[in-house]
């Protein structure tokens, strides 16, 4: 759904739908996510399609949602301050990440989270 919104923003050169994504990512990143419209739709769509849930660690997903939130803030700022090429590039990167997640179950934000966790672990001797 994030990919579809991003495609719409790119095709119509209108980035106001990203405001919706800001709210949705914020709900998923900074709360339990139970009020996220996209999460609600995804859960009901998966139920209707009889897809089996796949359990994942919540921390990397929250980190990825935070990164999505920051990306959407940057996209909105570059759009408002009239940097259309930068907005297009950021939206395209977000689109690639969303497509990797939806088509291949590759969560780039989750991988970034794992790398950060590896480097943040302190070694005790």
N, CA, C and O atoms as a printed pandas DataFrame, in Angstrom:
     atom_number atom_name residue_name chain_id  residue_number  x_coord  y_coord  z_coord
0              1         N          UNK        A               1    0.817   -1.186    0.000
1              2        CA          UNK        A               1    0.000    0.000    0.000
2              3         C          UNK        A               1    0.867    1.259    0.000
3              4         O          UNK        A               1    0.530    2.262   -0.628
4              5         N          UNK        A               2    1.997    1.184    0.722
5              6        CA          UNK        A               2    2.932    2.317    0.699
6              7         C          UNK        A               2    3.471    2.494   -0.715
7              8         O          UNK        A               2    3.613    3.622   -1.188
8              9         N          UNK        A               3    3.769    1.396   -1.388
9             10        CA          UNK        A               3    4.275    1.464   -2.754
10            11         C          UNK        A               3    3.242    2.092   -3.690
11            12         O          UNK        A               3    3.592    2.905   -4.546
12            13         N          UNK        A               4    1.982    1.720   -3.531
13            14        CA          UNK        A               4    0.932    2.293   -4.384
14            15         C          UNK        A               4    0.789    3.795   -4.167
15            16         O          UNK        A               4    0.614    4.551   -5.123
16            17         N          UNK        A               5    0.862    4.220   -2.924
17            18        CA          UNK        A               5    0.780    5.658   -2.626
18            19         C          UNK        A               5    1.989    6.377   -3.218
19            20         O          UNK        A               5    1.848    7.455   -3.796
20            21         N          UNK        A               6    3.172    5.789   -3.077
21            22        CA          UNK        A               6    4.380    6.396   -3.639
22            23         C          UNK        A               6    4.295    6.490   -5.162
23            24         O          UNK        A               6    4.678    7.503   -5.748
24            25         N          UNK        A               7    3.796    5.440   -5.793
25            26        CA          UNK        A               7    3.635    5.474   -7.256
26            27         C          UNK        A               7    2.675    6.591   -7.660
27            28         O          UNK        A               7    2.928    7.321   -8.618
28            29         N          UNK        A               8    1.580    6.716   -6.925
29            30        CA          UNK        A               8    0.629    7.791   -7.209
30            31         C          UNK        A               8    1.258    9.167   -7.062
31            32         O          UNK        A               8    1.003   10.059   -7.871
32            33         N          UNK        A               9    2.078    9.341   -6.031
33            34        CA          UNK        A               9    2.759   10.624   -5.827
34            35         C          UNK        A               9    3.695   10.935   -6.993
35            36         O          UNK        A               9    3.746   12.066   -7.475
36            37         N          UNK        A              10    4.427    9.927   -7.434
37            38        CA          UNK        A              10    5.374   10.125   -8.538
38            39         C          UNK        A              10    4.639   10.406   -9.848
39            40         O          UNK        A              10    4.990   11.340  -10.568
40            41         N          UNK        A              11    3.617    9.599  -10.159
41            42        CA          UNK        A              11    2.902    9.759  -11.428
42            43         C          UNK        A              11    2.192   11.104  -11.553
43            44         O          UNK        A              11    2.161   11.708  -12.625
44            45         N          UNK        A              12    1.620   11.564  -10.435
45            46        CA          UNK        A              12    0.833   12.790  -10.480
46            47         C          UNK        A              12    1.593   14.007   -9.952
47            48         O          UNK        A              12    1.028   15.096   -9.858
48            49         N          UNK        A              13    2.867   13.828   -9.608
49            50        CA          UNK        A              13    3.702   14.907   -9.061
50            51         C          UNK        A              13    2.984   15.654   -7.944
51            52         O          UNK        A              13    3.079   16.876   -7.832
52            53         N          UNK        A              14    2.277   14.908   -7.135
53            54        CA          UNK        A              14    1.543   15.487   -6.027
54            55         C          UNK        A              14    1.880   14.661   -4.779
55            56         O          UNK        A              14    1.570   13.473   -4.692
56            57         N          UNK        A              15    2.510   15.319   -3.840
57            58        CA          UNK        A              15    3.046   14.605   -2.686
58            59         C          UNK        A              15    2.202   14.782   -1.422
59            60         O          UNK        A              15    2.659   14.451   -0.328
60            61         N          UNK        A              16    0.996   15.291   -1.556
61            62        CA          UNK        A              16    0.166   15.507   -0.370
62            63         C          UNK        A              16   -0.287   14.200    0.267
63            64         O          UNK        A              16   -0.602   14.184    1.457
64            65         N          UNK        A              17   -0.330   13.122   -0.472
65            66        CA          UNK        A              17   -0.690   11.820    0.106
66            67         C          UNK        A              17    0.381   11.341    1.078
67            68         O          UNK        A              17    0.119   10.478    1.916
68            69         N          UNK        A              18    1.578   11.893    0.971
69            70        CA          UNK        A              18    2.653   11.516    1.888
70            71         C          UNK        A              18    2.299   11.952    3.314
71            72         O          UNK        A              18    2.773   11.355    4.281
72            73         N          UNK        A              19    1.470   12.987    3.446
73            74        CA          UNK        A              19    1.018   13.394    4.784
74            75         C          UNK        A              19    0.270   12.251    5.465
75            76         O          UNK        A              19    0.411   12.041    6.670
76            77         N          UNK        A              20   -0.523   11.517    4.693
77            78        CA          UNK        A              20   -1.209   10.337    5.226
78            79         C          UNK        A              20   -0.189    9.307    5.704
79            80         O          UNK        A              20   -0.361    8.703    6.763
80            81         N          UNK        A              21    0.879    9.106    4.919
81            82        CA          UNK        A              21    1.915    8.148    5.294
82            83         C          UNK        A              21    2.658    8.596    6.550
83            84         O          UNK        A              21    3.054    7.764    7.367
84            85         N          UNK        A              22    2.847    9.904    6.708
85            86        CA          UNK        A              22    3.493   10.412    7.921
86            87         C          UNK        A              22    2.693    9.981    9.144
87            88         O          UNK        A              22    3.251    9.478   10.119
88            89         N          UNK        A              23    1.383   10.184    9.082
89            90        CA          UNK        A              23    0.518    9.822   10.205
90            91         C          UNK        A              23    0.543    8.307   10.426
91            92         O          UNK        A              23    0.668    7.844   11.560
92            93         N          UNK        A              24    0.426    7.543    9.346
93            94        CA          UNK        A              24    0.397    6.091    9.470
94            95         C          UNK        A              24    1.708    5.542   10.026
95            96         O          UNK        A              24    1.695    4.707   10.931
96            97         N          UNK        A              25    2.843    6.005    9.491
97            98        CA          UNK        A              25    4.139    5.558   10.006
98            99         C          UNK        A              25    4.320    5.978   11.468
99           100         O          UNK        A              25    4.874    5.219   12.262
100          101         N          UNK        A              26    3.861    7.172   11.825
101          102        CA          UNK        A              26    3.971    7.630   13.212
102          103         C          UNK        A              26    3.165    6.724   14.133
103          104         O          UNK        A              26    3.621    6.376   15.223
104          105         N          UNK        A              27    1.972    6.344   13.697
105          106        CA          UNK        A              27    1.146    5.455   14.513
106          107         C          UNK        A              27    1.816    4.096   14.709
107          108         O          UNK        A              27    1.714    3.498   15.780
108          109         N          UNK        A              28    2.495    3.616   13.682
109          110        CA          UNK        A              28    3.163    2.313   13.794
110          111         C          UNK        A              28    4.488    2.410   14.551
111          112         O          UNK        A              28    4.876    1.473   15.249
112          113         N          UNK        A              29    5.182    3.546   14.411
113          114        CA          UNK        A              29    6.502    3.679   15.028
114          115         C          UNK        A              29    6.433    4.063   16.503
115          116         O          UNK        A              29    7.231    3.583   17.309
116          117         N          UNK        A              30    5.485    4.924   16.858
117          118        CA          UNK        A              30    5.495    5.511   18.197
118          119         C          UNK        A              30    4.342    5.058   19.088
119          120         O          UNK        A              30    4.232    5.504   20.230
120          121         N          UNK        A              31    3.480    4.176   18.578
121          122        CA          UNK        A              31    2.403    3.614   19.381
122          123         C          UNK        A              31    2.355    2.112   19.133
123          124         O          UNK        A              31    3.237    1.551   18.482
124          125         N          UNK        A              32    1.337    1.480   19.647
125          126        CA          UNK        A              32    1.197    0.035   19.420
126          127         C          UNK        A              32    0.850   -0.275   17.959
127          128         O          UNK        A              32    1.000   -1.412   17.512
128          129         N          UNK        A              33    0.394    0.724   17.229
129          130        CA          UNK        A              33    0.054    0.534   15.823
130          131         C          UNK        A              33   -1.371    0.097   15.583
131          132         O          UNK        A              33   -1.773   -0.090   14.435
132          133         N          UNK        A              34   -2.151   -0.072   16.647
133          134        CA          UNK        A              34   -3.504   -0.597   16.448
134          135         C          UNK        A              34   -4.436    0.401   15.745
135          136         O          UNK        A              34   -5.504    0.014   15.272
136          137         N          UNK        A              35   -4.045    1.671   15.672
137          138        CA          UNK        A              35   -4.873    2.652   14.975
138          139         C          UNK        A              35   -4.333    3.007   13.590
139          140         O          UNK        A              35   -4.833    3.930   12.947
140          141         N          UNK        A              36   -3.325    2.285   13.136
141          142        CA          UNK        A              36   -2.756    2.512   11.805
142          143         C          UNK        A              36   -3.737    2.041   10.738
143          144         O          UNK        A              36   -4.084    0.861   10.696
144          145         N          UNK        A              37   -4.191    2.955    9.870
145          146        CA          UNK        A              37   -5.129    2.553    8.812
146          147         C          UNK        A              37   -4.547    1.495    7.873
147          148         O          UNK        A              37   -5.249    0.560    7.489
148          149         N          UNK        A              38   -3.276    1.632    7.502
149          150        CA          UNK        A              38   -2.685    0.665    6.579
150          151         C          UNK        A              38   -2.510   -0.698    7.241
151          152         O          UNK        A              38   -2.691   -1.726    6.588
152          153         N          UNK        A              39   -2.164   -0.724    8.514
153          154        CA          UNK        A              39   -2.051   -1.992    9.234
154          155         C          UNK        A              39   -3.421   -2.654    9.336
155          156         O          UNK        A              39   -3.542   -3.868    9.167
156          157         N          UNK        A              40   -4.443   -1.864    9.611
157          158        CA          UNK        A              40   -5.811   -2.383    9.696
158          159         C          UNK        A              40   -6.226   -3.027    8.374
159          160         O          UNK        A              40   -6.752   -4.140    8.354
160          161         N          UNK        A              41   -5.986   -2.317    7.276
161          162        CA          UNK        A              41   -6.333   -2.837    5.946
162          163         C          UNK        A              41   -5.534   -4.107    5.649
163          164         O          UNK        A              41   -6.085   -5.088    5.149
164          165         N          UNK        A              42   -4.233   -4.087    5.959
165          166        CA          UNK        A              42   -3.377   -5.247    5.682
166          167         C          UNK        A              42   -3.845   -6.478    6.453
167          168         O          UNK        A              42   -3.879   -7.580    5.904
168          169         N          UNK        A              43   -4.204   -6.294    7.720
169          170        CA          UNK        A              43   -4.663   -7.429    8.532
170          171         C          UNK        A              43   -5.949   -8.010    7.958
171          172         O          UNK        A              43   -6.088   -9.229    7.858
172          173         N          UNK        A              44   -6.891   -7.144    7.579
173          174        CA          UNK        A              44   -8.162   -7.633    7.040
174          175         C          UNK        A              44   -8.006   -8.224    5.641
175          176         O          UNK        A              44   -8.687   -9.186    5.289
176          177         N          UNK        A              45   -7.115   -7.649    4.854
177          178        CA          UNK        A              45   -6.856   -8.190    3.522
178          179         C          UNK        A              45   -6.198   -9.571    3.626
179          180         O          UNK        A              45   -6.554  -10.491    2.890
180          181         N          UNK        A              46   -5.240   -9.707    4.541
181          182        CA          UNK        A              46   -4.588  -11.007    4.749
182          183         C          UNK        A              46   -5.594  -12.043    5.232
183          184         O          UNK        A              46   -5.539  -13.206    4.833
184          185         N          UNK        A              47   -6.514  -11.614    6.093
185          186        CA          UNK        A              47   -7.549  -12.527    6.568
186          187         C          UNK        A              47   -8.476  -12.959    5.448
187          188         O          UNK        A              47   -8.838  -14.132    5.355
188          189         N          UNK        A              48   -8.861  -12.021    4.599
189          190        CA          UNK        A              48   -9.743  -12.339    3.479
190          191         C          UNK        A              48   -9.073  -13.266    2.476
191          192         O          UNK        A              48   -9.729  -14.104    1.857
192          193         N          UNK        A              49   -7.758  -13.109    2.321
193          194        CA          UNK        A              49   -7.010  -13.964    1.395
194          195         C          UNK        A              49   -6.520  -15.246    2.060
195          196         O          UNK        A              49   -5.859  -16.073    1.432
196          197         N          UNK        A              50   -6.856  -15.399    3.347
197          198        CA          UNK        A              50   -6.484  -16.588    4.125
198          199         C          UNK        A              50   -4.967  -16.810    4.155
199          200         O          UNK        A              50   -4.487  -17.939    4.056
200          201         N          UNK        A              51   -4.232  -15.709    4.295
201          202        CA          UNK        A              51   -2.785  -15.797    4.409
202          203         C          UNK        A              51   -2.420  -16.093    5.856
203          204         O          UNK        A              51   -3.027  -15.550    6.778
204          205         N          UNK        A              52   -1.443  -16.942    6.049
205          206        CA          UNK        A              52   -1.004  -17.274    7.400
206          207         C          UNK        A              52   -0.095  -16.164    7.917
207          208         O          UNK        A              52    0.781  -15.689    7.195
208          209         N          UNK        A              53   -0.302  -15.752    9.168
209          210        CA          UNK        A              53    0.569  -14.704    9.726
210          211         C          UNK        A              53    1.994  -15.209    9.910
211          212         O          UNK        A              53    2.221  -16.369   10.255
212          213         N          UNK        A              54    2.938  -14.323    9.676
213          214        CA          UNK        A              54    4.343  -14.646    9.866
214          215         C          UNK        A              54    4.849  -13.787   11.032
215          216         O          UNK        A              54    4.888  -12.560   10.943
216          217         N          UNK        A              55    5.229  -14.446   12.108
217          218        CA          UNK        A              55    5.684  -13.738   13.293
218          219         C          UNK        A              55    7.095  -13.187   13.078
219          220         O          UNK        A              55    7.986  -13.892   12.605
220          221         N          UNK        A              56    7.279  -11.915   13.435
221          222        CA          UNK        A              56    8.586  -11.277   13.336
222          223         C          UNK        A              56    8.830  -10.473   14.602
223          224         O          UNK        A              56    7.899  -10.143   15.336
224          225         N          UNK        A              57   10.088  -10.167   14.845
225          226        CA          UNK        A              57   10.468   -9.352   15.985
226          227         C          UNK        A              57    9.924   -7.932   15.786
227          228         O          UNK        A              57   10.038   -7.369   14.697
228          229         N          UNK        A              58    9.341   -7.364   16.826
229          230        CA          UNK        A              58    8.698   -6.055   16.724
230          231         C          UNK        A              58    9.708   -4.910   16.639
231          232         O          UNK        A              58    9.457   -3.934   15.931
232          233         N          UNK        A              59   10.834   -4.998   17.333
233          234        CA          UNK        A              59   11.790   -3.889   17.386
234          235         C          UNK        A              59   12.296   -3.459   16.001
235          236         O          UNK        A              59   12.295   -2.262   15.712
236          237         N          UNK        A              60   12.725   -4.384   15.137
237          238        CA          UNK        A              60   13.172   -3.950   13.805
238          239         C          UNK        A              60   12.034   -3.335   12.983
239          240         O          UNK        A              60   12.259   -2.402   12.212
240          241         N          UNK        A              61   10.827   -3.853   13.146
241          242        CA          UNK        A              61    9.688   -3.309   12.397
242          243         C          UNK        A              61    9.368   -1.887   12.868
243          244         O          UNK        A              61    9.042   -1.024   12.053
244          245         N          UNK        A              62    9.459   -1.642   14.173
245          246        CA          UNK        A              62    9.234   -0.290   14.704
246          247         C          UNK        A              62   10.322    0.660   14.197
247          248         O          UNK        A              62   10.046    1.809   13.853
248          249         N          UNK        A              63   11.564    0.161   14.156
249          250        CA          UNK        A              63   12.650    0.978   13.626
250          251         C          UNK        A              63   12.399    1.309   12.153
251          252         O          UNK        A              63   12.588    2.449   11.729
252          253         N          UNK        A              64   11.974    0.311   11.377
253          254        CA          UNK        A              64   11.677    0.530    9.958
254          255         C          UNK        A              64   10.542    1.539    9.791
255          256         O          UNK        A              64   10.588    2.377    8.890
256          257         N          UNK        A              65    9.527    1.466   10.649
257          258        CA          UNK        A              65    8.422    2.431   10.595
258          259         C          UNK        A              65    8.929    3.833   10.933
259          260         O          UNK        A              65    8.478    4.819   10.349
260          261         N          UNK        A              66    9.869    3.917   11.879
261          262        CA          UNK        A              66   10.461    5.221   12.215
262          263         C          UNK        A              66   11.223    5.777   11.024
263          264         O          UNK        A              66   11.149    6.972   10.739
264          265         N          UNK        A              67   11.957    4.914   10.326
265          266        CA          UNK        A              67   12.677    5.356    9.131
266          267         C          UNK        A              67   11.696    5.803    8.039
267          268         O          UNK        A              67   11.948    6.787    7.344
268          269         N          UNK        A              68   10.587    5.086    7.892
269          270        CA          UNK        A              68    9.549    5.498    6.945
270          271         C          UNK        A              68    8.978    6.854    7.310
271          272         O          UNK        A              68    8.738    7.690    6.440
272          273         N          UNK        A              69    8.760    7.071    8.599
273          274        CA          UNK        A              69    8.270    8.358    9.100
274          275         C          UNK        A              69    9.239    9.479    8.730
275          276         O          UNK        A              69    8.826   10.523    8.225
276          277         N          UNK        A              70   10.537    9.255    8.984
277          278        CA          UNK        A              70   11.554   10.268    8.670
278          279         C          UNK        A              70   11.633   10.506    7.166
279          280         O          UNK        A              70   11.733   11.651    6.725
280          281         N          UNK        A              71   11.588    9.436    6.378
281          282        CA          UNK        A              71   11.603    9.578    4.917
282          283         C          UNK        A              71   10.435   10.443    4.457
283          284         O          UNK        A              71   10.606   11.341    3.632
284          285         N          UNK        A              72    9.250   10.168    4.993
285          286        CA          UNK        A              72    8.060   10.926    4.586
286          287         C          UNK        A              72    8.148   12.382    5.012
287          288         O          UNK        A              72    7.695   13.267    4.285
288          289         N          UNK        A              73    8.730   12.645    6.187
289          290        CA          UNK        A              73    8.954   14.038    6.599
290          291         C          UNK        A              73    9.880   14.746    5.617
291          292         O          UNK        A              73    9.631   15.885    5.224
292          293         N          UNK        A              74   10.958   14.054    5.224
293          294        CA          UNK        A              74   11.902   14.644    4.263
294          295         C          UNK        A              74   11.247   14.872    2.899
295          296         O          UNK        A              74   11.475   15.900    2.262
296          297         N          UNK        A              75   10.441   13.918    2.456
297          298        CA          UNK        A              75    9.745   14.069    1.173
298          299         C          UNK        A              75    8.816   15.279    1.226
299          300         O          UNK        A              75    8.791   16.089    0.300
300          301         N          UNK        A              76    8.062   15.395    2.298
301          302        CA          UNK        A              76    7.131   16.521    2.438
302          303         C          UNK        A              76    7.881   17.846    2.492
303          304         O          UNK        A              76    7.479   18.812    1.843
304          305         N          UNK        A              77    8.965   17.900    3.258
305          306        CA          UNK        A              77    9.737   19.146    3.360
306          307         C          UNK        A              77   10.322   19.547    2.011
307          308         O          UNK        A              77   10.264   20.716    1.631
308          309         N          UNK        A              78   10.884   18.586    1.292
309          310        CA          UNK        A              78   11.475   18.929   -0.010
310          311         C          UNK        A              78   10.403   19.346   -1.010
311          312         O          UNK        A              78   10.648   20.190   -1.871
312          313         N          UNK        A              79    9.223   18.760   -0.898
313          314        CA          UNK        A              79    8.110   19.152   -1.777
314          315         C          UNK        A              79    7.639   20.563   -1.440
315          316         O          UNK        A              79    7.465   21.391   -2.334
316          317         N          UNK        A              80    7.434   20.837   -0.159
317          318        CA          UNK        A              80    6.937   22.153    0.265
318          319         C          UNK        A              80    7.935   23.255   -0.071
319          320         O          UNK        A              80    7.545   24.341   -0.500
320          321         N          UNK        A              81    9.229   22.974    0.125
321          322        CA          UNK        A              81   10.250   23.991   -0.143
322          323         C          UNK        A              81   10.734   23.985   -1.588
323          324         O          UNK        A              81   11.783   24.543   -1.908
324          325         N          UNK        A              82    9.958   23.350   -2.448
325          326        CA          UNK        A              82   10.148   23.399   -3.902
326          327         C          UNK        A              82   11.483   22.813   -4.374
327          328         O          UNK        A              82   12.237   23.442   -5.117
328          329         N          UNK        A              83   11.745   21.588   -3.916
329          330        CA          UNK        A              83   12.863   20.803   -4.419
330          331         C          UNK        A              83   12.282   19.523   -5.024
331          332         O          UNK        A              83   12.425   18.439   -4.458
332          333         N          UNK        A              84   11.623   19.659   -6.183
333          334        CA          UNK        A              84   10.880   18.516   -6.732
334          335         C          UNK        A              84   11.754   17.318   -7.090
335          336         O          UNK        A              84   11.319   16.177   -6.937
336          337         N          UNK        A              85   12.983   17.553   -7.567
337          338        CA          UNK        A              85   13.854   16.434   -7.920
338          339         C          UNK        A              85   14.241   15.635   -6.666
339          340         O          UNK        A              85   14.260   14.405   -6.684
340          341         N          UNK        A              86   14.544   16.344   -5.595
341          342        CA          UNK        A              86   14.884   15.671   -4.340
342          343         C          UNK        A              86   13.684   14.890   -3.811
343          344         O          UNK        A              86   13.830   13.764   -3.336
344          345         N          UNK        A              87   12.494   15.495   -3.895
345          346        CA          UNK        A              87   11.274   14.790   -3.471
346          347         C          UNK        A              87   11.068   13.535   -4.317
347          348         O          UNK        A              87   10.697   12.486   -3.791
348          349         N          UNK        A              88   11.306   13.637   -5.612
349          350        CA          UNK        A              88   11.161   12.491   -6.514
350          351         C          UNK        A              88   12.163   11.387   -6.162
351          352         O          UNK        A              88   11.809   10.209   -6.137
352          353         N          UNK        A              89   13.401   11.768   -5.895
353          354        CA          UNK        A              89   14.435   10.779   -5.565
354          355         C          UNK        A              89   14.095   10.081   -4.250
355          356         O          UNK        A              89   14.163    8.854   -4.165
356          357         N          UNK        A              90   13.731   10.846   -3.229
357          358        CA          UNK        A              90   13.384   10.256   -1.928
358          359         C          UNK        A              90   12.163    9.347   -2.043
359          360         O          UNK        A              90   12.123    8.277   -1.437
360          361         N          UNK        A              91   11.175    9.772   -2.817
361          362        CA          UNK        A              91    9.977    8.951   -3.010
362          363         C          UNK        A              91   10.320    7.679   -3.765
363          364         O          UNK        A              91    9.779    6.613   -3.471
364          365         N          UNK        A              92   11.213    7.786   -4.732
365          366        CA          UNK        A              92   11.632    6.597   -5.488
366          367         C          UNK        A              92   12.378    5.605   -4.602
367          368         O          UNK        A              92   12.186    4.396   -4.728
368          369         N          UNK        A              93   13.223    6.106   -3.711
369          370        CA          UNK        A              93   13.936    5.227   -2.777
370          371         C          UNK        A              93   12.926    4.536   -1.861
371          372         O          UNK        A              93   13.012    3.330   -1.629
372          373         N          UNK        A              94   11.969    5.310   -1.342
373          374        CA          UNK        A              94   10.936    4.721   -0.482
374          375         C          UNK        A              94   10.127    3.680   -1.258
375          376         O          UNK        A              94    9.766    2.641   -0.705
376          377         N          UNK        A              95    9.845    3.948   -2.522
377          378        CA          UNK        A              95    9.120    3.002   -3.367
378          379         C          UNK        A              95    9.902    1.696   -3.516
379          380         O          UNK        A              95    9.330    0.612   -3.401
380          381         N          UNK        A              96   11.199    1.795   -3.769
381          382        CA          UNK        A              96   12.026    0.592   -3.900
382          383         C          UNK        A              96   12.001   -0.211   -2.601
383          384         O          UNK        A              96   11.855   -1.433   -2.630
384          385         N          UNK        A              97   12.141    0.472   -1.459
385          386        CA          UNK        A              97   12.104   -0.225   -0.166
386          387         C          UNK        A              97   10.750   -0.894    0.057
387          388         O          UNK        A              97   10.686   -2.028    0.533
388          389         N          UNK        A              98    9.672   -0.197   -0.285
389          390        CA          UNK        A              98    8.323   -0.761   -0.103
390          391         C          UNK        A              98    8.112   -1.963   -1.019
391          392         O          UNK        A              98    7.498   -2.949   -0.611
392          393         N          UNK        A              99    8.608   -1.893   -2.240
393          394        CA          UNK        A              99    8.478   -3.022   -3.162
394          395         C          UNK        A              99    9.314   -4.215   -2.714
395          396         O          UNK        A              99    8.880   -5.361   -2.836
396          397         N          UNK        A             100   10.509   -3.951   -2.197
397          398        CA          UNK        A             100   11.329   -5.051   -1.673
398          399         C          UNK        A             100   10.602   -5.764   -0.535
399          400         O          UNK        A             100   10.628   -6.991   -0.442
400          401         N          UNK        A             101    9.954   -4.984    0.326
401          402        CA          UNK        A             101    9.220   -5.565    1.453
402          403         C          UNK        A             101    8.014   -6.367    0.972
403          404         O          UNK        A             101    7.794   -7.498    1.405
404          405         N          UNK        A             102    7.245   -5.773    0.079
405          406        CA          UNK        A             102    5.988   -6.426   -0.314
406          407         C          UNK        A             102    6.185   -7.590   -1.281
407          408         O          UNK        A             102    5.449   -8.574   -1.210
408          409         N          UNK        A             103    7.150   -7.501   -2.169
409          410        CA          UNK        A             103    7.328   -8.548   -3.175
410          411         C          UNK        A             103    8.283   -9.662   -2.736
411          412         O          UNK        A             103    8.096  -10.823   -3.099
412          413         N          UNK        A             104    9.304   -9.304   -1.954
413          414        CA          UNK        A             104   10.345  -10.270   -1.627
414          415         C          UNK        A             104   10.552  -10.462   -0.122
415          416         O          UNK        A             104   11.464  -11.180    0.288
416          417         N          UNK        A             105    9.715   -9.827    0.701
417          418        CA          UNK        A             105    9.824   -9.908    2.171
418          419         C          UNK        A             105   11.208   -9.472    2.659
419          420         O          UNK        A             105   11.747  -10.042    3.608
420          421         N          UNK        A             106   11.775   -8.460    2.003
421          422        CA          UNK        A             106   13.071   -7.916    2.396
422          423         C          UNK        A             106   12.822   -6.565    3.047
423          424         O          UNK        A             106   12.463   -5.600    2.372
424          425         N          UNK        A             107   13.011   -6.498    4.345
425          426        CA          UNK        A             107   12.801   -5.275    5.108
426          427         C          UNK        A             107   14.149   -4.568    5.262
427          428         O          UNK        A             107   14.957   -4.957    6.105
428          429         N          UNK        A             108   14.395   -3.544    4.464
429          430        CA          UNK        A             108   15.678   -2.841    4.494
430          431         C          UNK        A             108   15.889   -2.185    5.856
431          432         O          UNK        A             108   16.992   -2.233    6.401
432          433         N          UNK        A             109   14.840   -1.571    6.411
433          434        CA          UNK        A             109   14.950   -0.956    7.728
434          435         C          UNK        A             109   15.318   -1.959    8.799
435          436         O          UNK        A             109   16.040   -1.632    9.741
436          437         N          UNK        A             110   14.824   -3.183    8.660
437          438        CA          UNK        A             110   15.153   -4.247    9.624
438          439         C          UNK        A             110   16.626   -4.618    9.539
439          440         O          UNK        A             110   17.262   -4.873   10.561
440          441         N          UNK        A             111   17.175   -4.649    8.320
441          442        CA          UNK        A             111   18.592   -4.937    8.155
442          443         C          UNK        A             111   19.449   -3.813    8.733
443          444         O          UNK        A             111   20.463   -4.072    9.380
444          445         N          UNK        A             112   19.041   -2.569    8.500
445          446        CA          UNK        A             112   19.762   -1.424    9.071
446          447         C          UNK        A             112   19.738   -1.524   10.596
447          448         O          UNK        A             112   20.753   -1.298   11.254
448          449         N          UNK        A             113   18.579   -1.863   11.148
449          450        CA          UNK        A             113   18.443   -2.034   12.597
450          451         C          UNK        A             113   19.422   -3.094   13.104
451          452         O          UNK        A             113   20.087   -2.887   14.119
452          453         N          UNK        A             114   19.514   -4.216   12.412
453          454        CA          UNK        A             114   20.419   -5.292   12.824
454          455         C          UNK        A             114   21.871   -4.852   12.801
455          456         O          UNK        A             114   22.639   -5.190   13.702
456          457         N          UNK        A             115   22.249   -4.104   11.784
457          458        CA          UNK        A             115   23.625   -3.608   11.687
458          459         C          UNK        A             115   23.912   -2.634   12.827
459          460         O          UNK        A             115   24.973   -2.698   13.448
460          461         N          UNK        A             116   22.975   -1.738   13.101
461          462        CA          UNK        A             116   23.154   -0.791   14.208
462          463         C          UNK        A             116   23.299   -1.540   15.526
463          464         O          UNK        A             116   24.128   -1.180   16.361
464          465         N          UNK        A             117   22.488   -2.586   15.712
465          466        CA          UNK        A             117   22.569   -3.370   16.935
466          467         C          UNK        A             117   23.909   -4.073   17.071
467          468         O          UNK        A             117   24.439   -4.185   18.176
468          469         N          UNK        A             118   24.462   -4.547   15.966
469          470        CA          UNK        A             118   25.784   -5.208   16.000
470          471         C          UNK        A             118   26.852   -4.243   16.475
471          472         O          UNK        A             118   27.711   -4.613   17.276
472          473         N          UNK        A             119   26.807   -3.002   15.989
473          474        CA          UNK        A             119   27.838   -2.030   16.340
474          475         C          UNK        A             119   27.587   -1.374   17.692
475          476         O          UNK        A             119   28.507   -0.818   18.291
476          477         N          UNK        A             120   26.361   -1.433   18.173
477          478        CA          UNK        A             120   26.070   -0.792   19.454
478          479         C          UNK        A             120   26.346   -1.709   20.639
479          480         O          UNK        A             120   26.365   -1.252   21.782
480          481         N          UNK        A             121   26.558   -2.979   20.384
481          482        CA          UNK        A             121   26.883   -3.920   21.466
482          483         C          UNK        A             121   28.296   -3.640   21.960
483          484         O          UNK        A             121   29.245   -3.590   21.178
484          485         N          UNK        A             122   28.415   -3.463   23.251
485          486        CA          UNK        A             122   29.735   -3.230   23.807
486          487         C          UNK        A             122   30.335   -4.563   24.249
487          488         O          UNK        A             122   29.650   -5.432   24.788
488          489         N          UNK        A             123   31.591   -4.689   24.011
489          490        CA          UNK        A             123   32.298   -5.912   24.388
490          491         C          UNK        A             123   32.858   -5.723   25.795
491          492         O          UNK        A             123   33.510   -4.724   26.099
492          493         N          UNK        A             124   32.589   -6.697   26.628
493          494        CA          UNK        A             124   33.161   -6.634   27.978
494          495         C          UNK        A             124   34.193   -7.758   28.115
495          496         O          UNK        A             124   33.972   -8.890   27.684
496          497         N          UNK        A             125   35.288   -7.416   28.709
497          498        CA          UNK        A             125   36.379   -8.375   28.844
498          499         C          UNK        A             125   36.503   -8.818   30.278
499          500         O          UNK        A             125   37.369   -9.630   30.601
